[in-house]
Amino acid sequence: MPGFVRLAAHPLRWRLLTELAVGDLRVRELTALVEAPQNLVSYHLRLLRDGGLVAVTRSSFDGRDSYYRLDLDRCAQALADAGAALHPALRRAAAPPPSPDGWQQWPRLAVLFVCTGNSARSPIAEALLRHHTTGGVSVTSAGSRPKARVHPHAVQVLRERYGIDIAGHRPRHLDTLRGRRFDYMITLCDRAREACPEFGDHAQRVHWSIPDPATAGRTEQDSPTAFGHATADIDTRVRHLLPVLAQTPEAHL
């Protein structure tokens, strides 16, 4: 039996996969969502990790804690392999991250990206979502403790890889958005997730646990590489977000 079928066929593991498909979560949060004992959840998470479908990263807010994330690209490849194992006619390459080209008109939605400094991760996500939706989705970013300026490596990597210029971005504080209505509020920083205020019951809260590329590199030479990895991760997540947004009922901004 193909590995994906064997892993996903278990009811509890399928619940864990579907919860992680929304965003990154800690064990205690998954335990509450699936209503199962923590030792049982941890056991099945280990099996999913061993199968390559789930990854774990240490929380940058509390080093004793960890966030689990679903690798959607690995899941797509595993599904393709399972089809080929059933019949050669079902063999096909794993689907790439969704492209915005299939949607000519985006629903009227507002998305907020949040990290601590609003100088790297959240402005990168803001720029990429605006780019991939050609401005069809209202998107902004903010920080819980904004820096004085956008990080130069964030400017460089977006300009070189995507032709996007965020040199004019000015980090802003979350407090400046009080009273604004958002359909999705996505935190990219473990620390900011804990400090992020509520924006009403309407907003769908999602977390992407992405290490700060400004502190990930041990040397000045490592820093551009760290920004490249973080930007690629954010771009993959944004592309996987596109079909979710496209299927969200239109909001009235």
C-alpha positions in Angstrom: 0.0 0.0 0.0 1.4 3.5 -0.9 2.7 5.4 2.1 0.3 8.3 1.7 -2.7 6.0 1.7 -1.5 4.1 4.7 -0.8 7.2 6.7 -3.9 9.3 5.7 -6.4 6.4 6.0 -6.3 6.5 9.8 -9.1 8.8 11.0 -7.1 10.6 13.6 -4.1 11.2 11.2 -6.5 12.5 8.6 -8.0 15.0 11.2 -4.4 16.1 12.0 -3.6 16.6 8.3 -6.8 18.6 7.7 -6.2 20.9 10.7 -2.6 21.5 9.7 -3.7 22.3 6.1 -5.2 25.5 7.6 -2.0 26.7 9.3 0.9 25.8 11.7 -0.2 24.5 15.1 1.3 23.4 18.4 0.6 19.9 19.9 -1.7 21.2 22.6 -3.7 23.1 20.0 -4.1 20.0 17.9 -5.0 18.0 20.9 -7.9 20.4 21.6 -9.0 20.4 18.0 -9.1 16.7 17.5 -10.2 16.0 21.0 -7.7 13.2 21.7 -5.1 12.7 24.4 -1.8 14.4 23.9 0.3 11.2 23.9 -1.9 9.8 21.2 -1.6 13.0 19.1 2.2 13.0 19.5 2.4 9.4 18.4 0.5 10.0 15.2 2.4 13.2 14.5 5.6 11.3 14.7 4.3 8.8 12.1 3.4 11.7 9.8 6.8 13.3 10.3 8.5 9.9 9.5 6.4 9.8 6.4 7.6 13.2 5.3 4.1 14.8 5.3 4.6 16.9 8.4 7.6 19.0 9.6 8.2 20.6 13.0 10.1 23.7 13.9 11.1 25.1 17.3 9.1 28.1 18.4 11.1 31.3 18.2 8.9 32.7 21.0 9.2 29.9 23.4 12.1 27.5 22.7 10.5 24.8 24.7 7.5 24.7 22.3 7.2 23.6 18.7 5.0 24.2 15.7 3.9 21.5 13.3 3.3 22.3 9.6 1.9 20.4 6.7 4.2 20.0 3.6 1.6 20.5 0.8 4.1 20.0 -1.9 5.1 16.6 -0.5 1.4 15.7 -0.1 0.8 16.5 -3.8 3.7 14.3 -4.8 2.6 11.5 -2.5 -0.9 11.6 -4.0 0.5 11.4 -7.5 2.6 8.4 -6.5 -0.4 6.7 -5.0 -2.3 7.1 -8.2 0.5 5.7 -10.3 0.7 2.7 -7.9 -3.0 1.9 -8.6 -2.7 2.2 -12.4 -0.2 3.6 -14.9 -2.9 5.7 -16.5 -3.1 7.7 -13.2 0.6 8.6 -13.3 1.1 12.3 -13.5 3.5 14.9 -12.1 2.7 16.4 -8.8 0.7 19.6 -9.2 2.8 22.8 -8.8 1.6 25.4 -6.3 -1.6 27.0 -7.7 -1.2 29.8 -10.2 -3.4 32.9 -10.1 -3.9 32.8 -13.9 -7.0 30.7 -13.5 -8.9 33.4 -11.7 -9.8 36.5 -13.6 -11.7 38.1 -10.8 -10.9 37.9 -7.1 -13.5 38.1 -4.3 -13.4 41.4 -2.3 -11.3 40.3 0.6 -8.9 42.0 3.0 -5.8 40.1 4.2 -3.4 41.2 7.0 0.1 39.8 7.4 1.8 40.3 10.8 5.3 39.8 12.2 7.2 41.5 14.9 9.2 44.1 13.1 7.2 44.5 9.8 10.5 44.8 8.1 11.0 41.4 6.4 8.5 38.5 6.6 5.2 40.3 6.6 6.1 42.9 3.9 7.5 40.1 1.8 4.2 38.2 2.1 2.2 41.4 1.5 4.1 42.1 -1.7 3.9 38.5 -3.0 0.1 38.2 -2.4 -0.5 41.6 -4.1 1.7 40.5 -7.0 0.1 37.1 -7.4 -3.4 38.5 -7.3 -2.5 41.5 -9.5 -3.9 43.8 -6.8 -7.2 42.0 -6.8 -7.1 41.4 -3.0 -6.7 44.1 -0.4 -3.6 43.3 1.5 -1.5 45.1 4.1 1.0 44.2 6.8 2.0 45.4 10.2 4.2 44.6 13.2 3.8 44.3 17.0 7.1 46.1 17.4 7.9 47.7 14.0 11.4 48.5 13.0 12.6 51.8 11.6 12.9 50.6 8.0 12.4 47.5 5.8 15.4 45.2 5.8 17.6 45.8 2.7 17.9 42.0 2.0 14.1 41.8 1.8 14.2 44.6 -0.8 17.0 42.8 -2.7 15.5 39.3 -2.8 12.1 40.5 -4.0 13.6 42.8 -6.6 16.0 40.1 -8.0 13.6 37.1 -8.0 10.2 38.7 -8.7 10.9 42.2 -10.0 9.0 43.6 -7.0 10.2 46.8 -5.3 9.3 47.3 -1.6 12.0 49.9 -1.0 9.3 52.4 -0.2 7.6 50.2 2.4 7.4 51.9 5.9 6.9 49.5 8.8 3.7 50.2 10.7 2.3 49.3 14.1 -0.7 47.1 14.5 -2.3 49.8 16.6 -2.7 51.9 13.4 -5.1 49.3 12.1 -7.5 49.3 15.0 -11.1 49.3 13.7 -10.1 47.9 10.3 -11.9 44.8 9.1 -9.9 41.8 7.8 -11.1 38.5 6.4 -7.7 36.8 7.1 -5.1 37.7 9.6 -1.9 35.7 9.0 0.9 35.8 11.5 4.4 34.8 10.2 6.2 35.1 13.6 5.7 33.0 16.7 6.2 36.0 19.0 3.8 38.2 17.1 1.2 35.5 17.2 1.1 35.7 21.0 0.9 39.5 20.9 -1.4 40.0 18.0 -4.8 41.6 19.0 -8.2 40.4 17.8 -9.7 42.1 14.8 -13.2 41.0 15.5 -14.8 37.5 15.2 -14.9 37.9 11.4 -11.2 37.5 10.8 -9.9 34.0 10.1 -6.6 33.6 12.0 -3.9 31.6 10.4 -0.3 31.1 11.6 2.8 30.4 9.5 5.8 29.7 11.7 8.7 31.2 9.7 12.0 31.9 11.4 13.3 35.5 11.2 15.8 35.6 8.3 17.5 38.6 9.8 18.6 36.5 12.7 18.8 33.1 11.0 22.2 33.7 9.4 25.2 33.3 11.7 27.3 35.7 9.6 26.6 38.7 7.3 27.4 36.4 4.4 24.7 33.9 5.5 22.0 36.5 5.8 21.1 36.8 2.1 20.8 33.1 1.9 18.5 33.0 4.9 16.3 35.7 3.2 16.2 33.6 0.0 15.0 30.6 1.9 12.4 32.5 3.9 11.1 34.3 0.7 10.8 30.9 -1.1 8.9 29.5 1.8 6.5 32.5 2.0 6.0 32.4 -1.8 5.0 28.7 -1.6 2.6 29.4 1.2 1.1 32.4 -0.6 0.5 30.3 -3.7 -1.2 27.6 -1.7 -3.4 30.3 -0.2 -4.7 31.5 -3.6 -7.3 28.8 -4.1 -8.5 29.3 -0.5 -9.0 33.0 -1.1 -10.7 32.3 -4.5 -13.3 30.1 -2.8 -13.9 32.5 0.1 -17.3 34.2 -0.1 -16.9 37.8 -1.1 -16.7 40.3 1.7 -17.9 43.8 1.6 -15.0 46.1 2.4 
